[in-house]
Amino acid sequence: MARSSLTCVFIVNSVSTVDAAQTTGMLIAGMVARGHEVYMAGADHLSASPSDEILARAHRVVEAGVLTPGEDRVLAKGDLVVVRTNPARAAAGPTHSTALEFLSLAQQQGAVVINDPEGLRRASTKLYTNRIPAHLRPRTLVTRDPRAIRRFVEDNPGPSVLKPLVGTRGTDVFKVSGAEPNLNQIIEVLTRAGAAMVQDFVPEAVDGDVRILVLAGDVLRVDGQAALVRRVPSGNDFRSNVHVGAVAAPSEYDARLRELVASVAPILARDGLALCGLDVIGGKVVEINTFSAGGLQDANRFYCVDFTAPVLDFFEAEVARSRARRAS
């Protein structure tokens, strides 16, 4: 059966920074290869017209690396809009809050938006992990109160991890103990712009974390193989972020991870967060990536399967379901 063509707009931080080798670039290339009309637009290039249409200053993707000049186009009924942004980058926070408002309106007007803007609004900070059962995440404090943070760290029999509530790529993430001489300065830096998150350090972090990609309430899987990647820290750095030197490696989807995904992925799906990444250490979810979870390239390479295809299938199916609802 011939595939029905659709219009797809990817909302990104910046059109100029999309890398063809990263997950967003792979999804864009896949949709183009399937014959769809694909556009990219920056999160700060959305607007509402006097007639209440939601517009995107969009560049059509002709082929990899070839874009047309940007032109305003309506995010119309039946269009697929894929949100692949990162609100933690630079000063993007206010821009992203506004973008989610625009996309929520576009959704009300009939566009199919993935992930759901309201779900993304709820998941805009790391506090979203508190929505999952407590036994599936490290003991956590979220506060802007320096005294409470210090008390947590000093009373903790083991190390603690301090991080900003909004952050990415391991930036400003610290492993400390109560004897840390610079604890006051670290707390001051982290709370300068708002609340910080403090967690028990999970000892298995020395072996790295596991990024698990989930789709529509379950692990992303092809022919029985789950899409997951272990990220192993390098040198003396405890962080598992590739951007600070961690190395990607294959991993086993064992019983503990299966049980975790069975508990957490349906919660994400109920919030309209279809495509996400769970960062897991020692059976505990330390972060949930809801905006632009990566890892497809490494997963494809490690397991010699195409994990991109079921994601694109899901995109197409969501538009088909939307069209069917409108026709009934």
SEKOLMI-113836 format. One record per residue (C-alpha): residue number from 1; residue in one letter; y, x, z. Coordinates in Angstrom, 1 decimal, m for minus. Each point is the difference from the previous one (the first is absolute). Layout:
  num  residuo       v       u       w
  NUM        A       Y       X       Z
...
REM end
This chain:
  num  residuo       v       u       w
    1        M     0.0     0.0     0.0
    2        A     3.4     1.3    m0.9
    3        R     2.3     1.0     2.9
    4        S     3.1    m2.1     0.3
    5        S     3.1     2.1    m0.1
    6        L     2.5    m0.2     2.9
    7        T     3.3     1.4     1.0
    8        C    m0.2     2.4     2.9
    9        V     3.0     1.6     1.9
   10        F    m0.7     2.9     2.4
   11        I     2.7     0.3     2.7
   12        V     0.3     3.6     1.1
   13        N     2.4     2.2     2.0
   14        S     1.3     1.7    m3.1
   15        V    m1.2    m0.2    m3.6
   16        S     0.6     3.7    m0.5
   17        T    m2.4     1.1     2.8
   18        V    m3.1    m1.9    m1.0
   19        D    m2.8     2.6    m0.6
   20        A    m2.7    m0.9    m2.5
   21        A    m2.6     1.8     2.1
   22        Q     0.7    m2.1     3.1
   23        T    m1.4    m3.5     0.8
   24        T     3.1    m1.9    m1.2
   25        G     0.1     1.9    m3.3
   26        M    m3.7    m0.6    m0.5
   27        L     0.4    m3.8     0.6
   28        I     2.9    m0.1    m2.5
   29        A    m1.9     2.0    m2.6
   30        G    m3.0    m2.3     0.5
   31        M     2.0    m3.2    m0.6
   32        V     1.5     1.5    m3.1
   33        A    m3.4     1.0    m1.3
   34        R    m1.2    m3.6     0.5
   35        G     2.8    m1.2    m2.4
   36        H     2.3    m1.5     2.6
   37        E     3.8     0.1    m0.3
   38        V     0.8     2.4     2.9
   39        Y     3.4     0.8     1.5
   40        M     1.3     2.2     2.9
   41        A     3.1    m0.7     2.1
   42        G     1.5     1.7     3.0
   43        A     0.2    m1.9     3.3
   44        D     3.8     0.3    m0.1
   45        H     0.2    m1.5    m3.5
   46        L    m0.8    m3.6     1.0
   47        S     2.6    m2.8     0.0
   48        A     0.5    m3.8     0.1
   49        S     2.0    m1.6    m2.8
   50        P     2.5    m2.9     0.5
   51        S    m2.8    m2.3    m1.3
   52        D    m2.3     1.3     2.8
   53        E    m2.3     2.0    m2.4
   54        I    m1.3     3.2     1.4
   55        L     0.6     2.9    m2.3
   56        A    m1.4     3.5    m0.2
   57        R     1.7     2.9    m1.9
   58        A    m3.3     0.9    m1.6
   59        H    m1.3     2.7    m2.3
   60        R    m2.9    m0.9    m2.3
   61        V    m2.9     2.5     0.2
   62        V    m0.9     0.8    m3.6
   63        E    m2.5     2.7     0.9
   64        A    m0.4     2.6     2.7
   65        G     3.5     1.6     0.5
   66        V     1.7    m2.1    m2.6
   67        L     2.3    m2.7     1.2
   68        T     2.6    m2.2    m1.7
   69        P     3.5    m0.1     1.4
   70        G     0.4    m2.4     2.9
   71        E     1.0    m3.6    m0.6
   72        D     0.4    m2.9     2.3
   73        R    m3.0    m2.4    m0.3
   74        V    m0.9    m3.1     2.0
   75        L    m3.0     0.2     2.3
   76        A    m1.3    m3.2    m1.5
   77        K    m2.7    m2.5     0.9
   78        G    m3.4     1.5    m0.7
   79        D     1.2     3.6     0.0
   80        L    m2.0     2.5     2.0
   81        V     2.2     2.0     2.4
   82        V    m1.8     3.0     1.7
   83        V     1.9     1.5     2.9
   84        R    m0.6     3.8     0.2
   85        T     2.9     1.2     2.1
   86        N     0.3     2.0     3.2
   87        P     2.7    m1.2     2.3
   88        A    m0.3     3.1     2.2
   89        R     1.3     2.4    m2.7
   90        A     3.5     1.3     0.5
   91        A     2.5    m2.8     0.7
   92        A    m2.1    m2.7    m1.7
   93        G    m0.4    m2.3     2.9
   94        P     3.0    m2.4    m0.6
   95        T    m0.7     0.0    m3.7
   96        H    m3.6    m1.0     0.6
   97        S     0.9    m2.8     2.3
   98        T     2.2    m1.5    m2.6
   99        A    m2.6     0.6    m2.7
  100        L    m2.5    m2.0     2.0
  101        E     2.5    m2.9     0.2
  102        F     0.4     0.0    m3.8
  103        L    m3.8     0.2    m0.5
  104        S    m0.6    m2.8     2.4
  105        L     2.4    m2.2    m2.1
  106        A    m1.7     1.1    m3.2
  107        Q    m3.3    m1.0     1.6
  108        Q     1.4    m3.4     0.9
  109        Q     1.0    m0.4    m3.7
  110        G    m3.6     0.6    m1.2
  111        A    m0.3     3.8    m0.4
  112        V    m3.3     1.5     1.4
  113        V     1.0     2.7     2.4
  114        I    m2.5     2.6     1.4
  115        N     0.1     0.8     2.8
  116        D     1.6    m3.1     1.4
  117        P     3.7     0.6     1.0
  118        E    m0.3    m1.9     3.3
  119        G    m3.1     2.1     0.9
  120        L     1.9     3.2    m0.9
  121        R     2.9    m1.1     2.1
  122        R    m2.3    m0.3     3.0
  123        A    m1.6     3.4    m0.8
  124        S     3.2     1.9    m0.6
  125        T    m0.6     2.2     3.1
  126        K    m2.9     1.6     1.7
  127        L     0.1    m2.7     2.6
  128        Y    m2.1    m2.1    m2.4
  129        T    m3.1     1.8     1.3
  130        N     0.5    m1.9     3.2
  131        R    m1.2    m3.1    m1.9
  132        I    m3.5     1.3    m0.1
  133        P    m2.4    m0.1     3.0
  134        A     0.9     2.5     2.7
  135        H    m3.4     1.7     0.0
  136        L     0.4     1.0    m3.6
  137        R     3.2     2.0     0.5
  138        P     1.1     2.7     2.4
  139        R     1.7    m1.0     3.3
  140        T     3.6    m0.4    m1.2
  141        L     3.5    m0.3     1.4
  142        V     2.9    m1.0    m2.2
  143        T     3.5     0.3     1.6
  144        R     3.4     1.6    m0.2
  145        D     0.1     0.7     3.7
  146        P    m0.3     3.8     0.5
  147        R    m1.2    m0.5     3.6
  148        A    m2.9    m2.2    m1.1
  149        I    m1.0     2.5    m2.7
  150        R     0.1     3.0     2.4
  151        R    m2.0    m2.0     2.6
  152        F    m2.7    m0.8    m2.6
  153        V    m0.2     3.6    m1.0
  154        E    m0.1     1.4     3.5
  155        D    m2.5    m2.5     1.3
  156        N    m2.3     0.5    m3.0
  157        P    m3.0     2.2     1.0
  158        G    m0.1     1.2    m3.6
  159        P     2.5     0.7    m2.7
  160        S     2.3    m2.6    m1.5
  161        V     1.3    m0.5    m3.5
  162        L     3.6    m1.0    m0.5
  163        K     1.3    m1.3    m3.3
  164        P     2.9    m2.1    m1.3
  165        L    m0.7    m3.7    m0.4
  166        V     1.0     0.3    m3.7
  167        G    m1.2     3.2    m1.6
  168        T    m2.1     1.5    m2.7
  169        R    m1.8     3.2    m1.1
  170        G    m0.4     1.2     3.6
  171        T     3.7     0.5     0.5
  172        D     1.2     0.4     3.6
  173        V    m3.6    m0.5     1.4
  174        F    m0.6     2.1     3.1
  175        K    m3.1     0.7     2.2
  176        V     1.2     0.6     3.5
  177        S    m1.2     0.2     3.6
  178        G     1.9    m0.6     3.3
  179        A     0.7     3.8     0.2
  180        E     1.8     0.1    m3.4
  181        P     3.3     1.8     0.7
  182        N     1.8    m1.7    m2.9
  183        L    m1.2    m3.5     0.9
  184        N     3.5    m1.3     0.7
  185        Q     1.4     1.3    m3.3
  186        I    m3.0    m1.5    m1.9
  187        I     0.5    m3.4     1.6
  188        E     3.7     0.2    m0.7
  189        V    m0.6     0.7    m3.7
  190        L    m2.6    m2.8    m0.3
  191        T     2.1    m2.7     1.8
  192        R     3.3     0.8    m1.6
  193        A    m0.4    m2.6    m2.7
  194        G    m2.2    m2.5     1.9
  195        A    m3.3    m0.4     1.7
  196        A    m2.8     2.6    m0.1
  197        M    m3.7    m0.4     0.1
  198        V    m2.1     2.0     2.5
  199        Q    m3.8     0.0    m0.2
  200        D    m2.9     1.7     1.6
  201        F    m1.1     3.0    m2.0
  202        V    m3.4    m0.8    m1.5
  203        P    m2.1     3.2     0.4
  204        E    m1.8    m0.4    m3.4
  205        A     3.4     0.6    m1.6
  206        V    m0.9     3.7    m0.2
  207        D    m2.5    m1.1    m2.7
  208        G     2.6    m2.0    m1.9
  209        D     0.4    m3.7    m0.7
  210        V    m1.6    m2.3    m2.5
  211        R     2.1    m2.0    m2.4
  212        I    m1.9    m3.3    m0.9
  213        L     1.4    m2.1    m2.8
  214        V    m0.5    m3.7     0.5
  215        L     0.5    m2.8    m2.6
  216        A     0.1    m3.7     0.7
  217        G    m1.5     0.1     3.4
  218        D    m2.8     2.6    m0.5
  219        V    m0.4     3.6    m0.9
  220        L     0.7     0.9    m3.6
  221        R    m3.4     0.7    m1.4
  222        V    m1.6     0.7    m3.4
  223        D    m3.8    m0.1    m0.5
  224        G    m0.5     0.2     3.8
  225        Q     2.3     3.0     0.4
  226        A     2.9    m0.5     2.4
  227        A     3.5     1.5    m0.8
  228        L     0.7     2.4     2.8
  229        V     1.3     3.5     0.4
  230        R    m0.1     2.4     2.9
  231        R     3.2     2.0     0.5
  232        V    m0.7     3.3     1.9
  233        P     2.9     1.8     1.8
  234        S     0.6     3.6    m1.0
  235        G     0.9     2.9     2.3
  236        N     1.3    m0.9     3.4
  237        D     1.7    m3.3    m1.1
  238        F    m1.8    m3.0     1.5
  239        R     1.6    m2.4    m2.5
  240        S    m2.3    m1.3    m2.8
  241        N     2.8    m0.7    m2.6
  242        V    m0.6     1.6    m3.3
  243        H     3.8     0.7    m0.2
  244        V    m0.3     2.4     2.9
  245        G    m2.9     1.9    m1.3
  246        A    m3.1    m2.2     0.8
  247        V    m2.8     0.2    m2.6
  248        A    m1.8    m3.1    m1.4
  249        A    m3.8    m0.2     0.2
  250        P    m2.7    m2.6    m0.5
  251        S    m1.3    m2.0     3.0
  252        E    m2.8    m2.3     1.1
  253        Y     0.6    m3.7     0.4
  254        D    m2.1    m0.3     3.2
  255        A    m0.8    m2.9     2.2
  256        R     3.0     0.6     2.3
  257        L     2.4    m0.1    m3.0
  258        R    m1.7    m3.1    m1.4
  259        E     0.4    m1.8     3.3
  260        L     3.6     1.0     0.2
  261        V     0.8    m1.2    m3.5
  262        A    m1.8    m3.3     0.6
  263        S     2.4    m0.6     3.0
  264        V     3.3     1.2    m1.5
  265        A     0.0    m0.7    m3.8
  266        P    m0.2    m3.8     0.4
  267        I     3.1     0.1     2.3
  268        L     1.9     1.8    m2.8
  269        A    m1.2    m2.4    m2.6
  270        R     1.2    m3.0     2.1
  271        D     3.4     1.6     0.0
  272        G    m0.1     0.3    m3.8
  273        L    m0.4     3.8     0.2
  274        A    m2.7     0.3    m2.7
  275        L     0.1     3.7    m0.8
  276        C     0.4     2.3     3.0
  277        G    m1.2     3.2     1.5
  278        L    m1.4     0.5     3.5
  279        D     0.4     3.4     1.6
  280        V    m2.9     0.4     2.4
  281        I    m0.8     2.7     2.6
  282        G    m3.1    m0.2     2.2
  283        G    m0.5    m3.7    m0.7
  284        K     3.7    m0.8     0.8
  285        V     2.6    m1.2    m2.4
  286        V     3.0     2.2     0.4
  287        E     2.1    m1.4    m2.8
  288        I    m0.1    m2.7    m2.6
  289        N     1.5     0.7    m3.4
  290        T     1.2    m3.3    m1.4
  291        F     2.7     0.8    m2.6
  292        S    m1.5     2.7    m2.3
  293        A    m3.3     1.3     1.3
  294        G    m1.3     2.9    m2.0
  295        G    m3.3     1.8    m0.4
  296        L    m1.3    m1.4    m3.3
  297        Q     0.0     3.3    m1.9
  298        D    m2.0     1.8     2.7
  299        A    m2.4    m2.8     0.5
  300        N    m0.6    m0.3    m3.8
  301        R    m0.6     3.8    m0.2
  302        F    m2.3     0.3     3.1
  303        Y    m2.3    m2.9    m0.8
  304        C     0.2     0.1    m3.9
  305        V     0.8    m3.8    m0.2
  306        D     3.1    m1.9    m1.1
  307        F     1.5    m1.7     3.0
  308        T     3.1    m0.9    m2.0
  309        A    m1.8    m2.6    m2.0
  310        P    m0.7    m2.5     2.8
  311        V     3.6     0.2     1.2
  312        L     1.2    m0.9    m3.5
  313        D    m2.6    m2.7    m0.2
  314        F     1.4    m1.4     3.3
  315        F     3.5     0.0    m1.4
  316        E    m1.1    m1.9    m3.1
  317        A    m2.0    m2.5     2.0
  318        E     2.9    m0.7     2.3
  319        V     2.2    m0.9    m3.0
  320        A    m2.8    m2.2    m1.4
  321        R    m0.4    m1.8     3.3
  322        S     3.8    m0.6     0.1
  323        R     0.0    m1.4    m3.5
  324        A    m3.0    m2.2     0.8
  325        R     1.8    m1.4     3.1
  326        R     3.1    m0.8    m2.1
  327        A    m2.1    m1.7    m2.7
  328        S    m1.9    m2.2     2.5
REM end
